Amino acid sequence: MSTYAIIGDAAGRVNILDSKNWTIFCVINCHLRHISGLEILKEGFVTVSEDSYINIWKLGGLPTLQA
């Protein structure tokens, strides 16, 4: 089973990395500004940004996430 790291960046993107080999699994353009908060949920994650938005993301095709 693969495990993943979810990383928010200053450009408003979320990068999902396969933590076995640290390759980028996918990049999501989430926000227009810096991601200031990220919370992992069982079936996805929440992002908060300096663009004043909160986004809730559900991930399909990945195993259940663990916080």
Order of alpha helices (4+ residues) and beta strands (2+ residues): beta-beta-beta-beta-beta-beta
